[in-house]
Amino acid sequence: MLAVTIAVWGIFIFALVSLVKASPENGGSGISGMHFLMLFGAIFIGTFLMPGFFVIQPNMARVCTLFGAYKGSIKQDGFHWANPFMSKRAVSLRAQTLNGERLKVNDAVGNPVEIAMIVVWQVENTYRAVFDVENFAQYVALQSETALRHSASSHPYDAGDDQISLMRHTEEVSQHLKIEVQEKLERAGIRVLETRLSHLAYAPEIAGVMLRKQQAAAVIAARQKIVDGAVGMVEMALIRLAEKNIVDLDPERKAAMVTNLMVVLCSESAAQPVLNTGTLYP
């Protein structure tokens, strides 16, 4: 079509030169209707063909419609020509990132949390993206928000290792979120490449309470380890004393020794021992 267009404009130049040479002022035989036919015909055809040329960059597409009828999508990059009466809408096939806003939702146990996510997506089906939804970019944002709310309300913020939680199992939550977002965007011909949580925290109104709860859980866990270690050390001390026959203790003295050792091992501050320099028995 580029060669045809150049040929048409060549005919226009030839017709214009012939028209000038054929005029009586230049000694010609006179201007005929063929000269005007060639001249105006070349102008009309050339003007019609020129708007049909367009360029497609890499990872871009043009959705072509002719008088409201879909005629196809051009995805190959380069220099193209199409019917000038066609409407050619540009659609990007490049990966795009949606940085979602922070949402306040209730998790599976009713705690209000703030959560946000990032969605990496691209257009896969240009027909669906343009004609099945009104605005596919806005559709991606709204459906991603809906999927995030549903996923956040399906899992607790924090739980044990036997239950998937938002804080401890980010990979599993992201994968579940990707599947759910993909299902919602299938109508628009969108392919989801990746989803990630970009923000996760308790809502401000309960953040202080939850922080104290976490601190208390950490203190309990630490105390449990301290007690387990102290019991083991006391048991080891009694066994070693019995094996070495260092001292023979009756049950009452053993109980006193266990009490003293537990106080020393479990106390947060340094113990102040009282040394008995006399006999064990009064």
Secondary structure, 3 states (H helix, E strand, C coil): CHHHHHHHHHHHHHHHHHHHHHCHHHCCCCCCHHHHHHHHHHHHHHHHHHHHEEEECCCEEEEEEECCEEEEEECCCEEEECCCCCEEEEEECCCEEEECCCEEEECCCCCEEEEEEEEEEEECCHHHHHHHCCCHHHHHHHHHHHHHHHHHHHCCCCCCCCCCCCCCCHHHHHHHHHHHHHHHHHHHCEEEEEEEEEEEEECHHHHHHHHHHHHHHHHHHHHHHHHHHHHHHHHHHHHHHHHHCCCCCCHHHHHHHHHHHHHHHHCCCCCCCCCCCCCCCC
